Structures are given as structure tokens and as C-alpha cells.
Amino acid sequence: MLWLGGLITFATIVLWVYAFFDALTTPTQEIRNLPKILWMVVIVLFPAVGAILWLFLGRPYRSVPAQGDEPAQSDLGRSADDLDPSDFARPSDPSRPLGPDDDPEFLRDLNRRIDPDE
């Protein structure tokens, strides 16, 4: 029975630490229902209950796509038949090099560092 109490205590501490750092690192404009500072106070003062409340009421609904990215479409109701194979053949952003060996400026700088006399 003692191990069960220890397991519950450990799970509560892990949940509290996760909720605390998740609330701390979530951008202020994405937090729901309360200001960020109040969520931090609730999580600190009421460890188990505050962490659970944060997970269900405070966290953003979903991750916000980065600026310039297309929003993710819901996978509900989609199957492999809906996918277009040509979507996978196109590069995601042709204006940006894929790696350093594809970047002409990087290659010029590398040549200058290797042979500075040229």
C-alpha cells in the first residue's frame, strides 16, 4: 500500500511540474480563460487541482502554425485516397535552400575560408 501512495505522489509531482513549465512557456496571447500570471498562481497554490485545471481550461486548443505555414487540416474523415502524390514531390519552399550544400553563398564563403588567396 505504501508504494501506491508513493506512485500517486510521484504522478502528482510530475503533473505539477509539467503544468507549471507548460504554463510558463506558453505565449500569453494563446492562454485561455485567465491571464498567465493567475494561471501560474493557481498551479502553484493548488498543485494537483491547478495542474488539472490548466490542462483542461488554460492550455491553447491546438498548436498555432508558424507564420507563413498553412494551417493543418483535420485528419478526421480523411483517408489515403484523398492524398495527391504530386503534393509530396513538390519542395515546400523553393526560394529557400534545403541544406548548406545547396546554398551558393555558403559554398562561396566555404571556398574563401579554405583558400583565402583566391
C-alpha positions as MATLAB code, in Angstrom:
seq = 'MLWLGGLITFATIVLWVYAFFDALTTPTQEIRNLPKILWMVVIVLFPAVGAILWLFLGRPYRSVPAQGDEPAQSDLGRSADDLDPSDFARPSDPSRPLGPDDDPEFLRDLNRRIDPDE';
ca = [
       0.000    0.000    0.000;
       2.906    2.325    0.673;
       4.114    2.003   -2.934;
       0.677    3.082   -4.199;
       0.870    6.270   -2.144;
       4.375    6.885   -3.433;
       3.236    6.298   -7.008;
       0.341    8.741   -6.635;
       2.664   11.319   -5.062;
       5.178   10.875   -7.887;
       2.460   11.210  -10.543;
       1.147   14.374   -8.863;
       4.626   15.915   -8.790;
       5.234   15.057  -12.461;
       1.839   16.513  -13.422;
       2.519   19.662  -11.405;
       5.980   20.191  -12.930;
       4.642   19.600  -16.446;
       1.734   22.008  -15.967;
       3.952   24.645  -14.358;
       6.522   24.670  -17.149;
       3.875   24.346  -19.852;
       2.074   27.403  -18.481;
       5.369   29.230  -18.081;
       6.442   28.654  -21.686;
       3.056   29.141  -23.372;
       2.798   32.565  -25.061;
       0.489   34.920  -23.167;
      -1.844   35.567  -26.108;
      -2.604   31.842  -26.511;
      -3.690   31.146  -22.911;
      -7.413   30.713  -22.336;
      -9.801   31.859  -19.563;
      -7.344   33.586  -17.172;
      -4.258   35.770  -17.505;
      -0.953   33.918  -17.462;
       0.065   35.178  -14.018;
      -3.196   33.947  -12.477;
      -2.708   30.511  -14.034;
       0.775   30.394  -12.508;
      -0.648   31.297   -9.085;
      -3.401   28.662   -9.358;
      -0.889   25.977  -10.354;
       1.494   26.860   -7.530;
      -1.136   27.201   -4.773;
      -3.217   24.153   -5.728;
      -0.698   21.676   -7.203;
      -2.915   18.769   -8.280;
      -6.151   20.662   -8.935;
      -4.382   23.650  -10.503;
      -2.438   21.413  -12.880;
      -5.572   19.588  -13.986;
      -7.447   22.869  -14.425;
      -4.567   24.201  -16.517;
      -4.615   21.153  -18.781;
      -8.347   21.358  -19.422;
      -9.121   25.075  -19.201;
      -5.933   27.063  -19.732;
      -3.900   25.434  -22.468;
      -4.363   26.557  -26.072;
      -6.829   24.464  -28.068;
      -4.181   23.398  -30.560;
      -0.750   24.462  -31.591;
      -0.728   27.615  -33.678;
       1.065   27.202  -37.023;
       4.193   29.261  -37.527;
       3.880   32.428  -39.554;
       3.849   31.578  -43.242;
       2.812   27.958  -42.706;
      -0.535   26.737  -43.879;
      -2.881   25.703  -41.075;
      -3.042   21.970  -40.523;
      -6.196   20.343  -41.839;
      -8.108   17.967  -39.653;
      -7.385   14.321  -40.303;
     -10.943   13.355  -39.396;
     -12.701   11.761  -42.318;
      -9.572   11.700  -44.477;
      -8.122    8.588  -45.984;
      -5.133    7.730  -48.145;
      -7.408    8.054  -51.184;
      -7.672   11.818  -50.545;
      -3.904   12.346  -50.830;
      -2.382   13.589  -54.055;
       1.044   12.029  -54.809;
       2.187   15.216  -56.551;
       1.986   17.049  -53.205;
       4.917   15.007  -51.951;
       7.091   15.669  -54.995;
       6.991   19.465  -54.667;
       9.545   21.182  -52.423;
       7.887   23.015  -49.565;
       9.661   26.349  -50.167;
      11.647   26.570  -53.412;
      13.065   30.017  -52.555;
      14.990   28.686  -49.570;
      17.909   26.208  -49.895;
      17.280   22.783  -48.391;
      20.735   22.416  -46.850;
      24.053   24.235  -46.603;
      25.434   22.426  -49.646;
      22.528   23.846  -51.711;
      23.227   27.438  -50.657;
      25.572   29.180  -53.139;
      26.532   31.889  -50.634;
      27.565   29.262  -48.085;
      29.671   27.464  -50.700;
      31.403   30.716  -51.722;
      32.171   31.518  -48.088;
      33.491   27.987  -47.576;
      35.787   28.346  -50.592;
      37.059   31.680  -49.225;
      37.850   30.054  -45.875;
      39.593   27.061  -47.486;
      41.677   29.078  -49.956;
      41.885   32.739  -48.876;
      44.359   33.610  -51.673;
      41.800   33.298  -54.454;
];
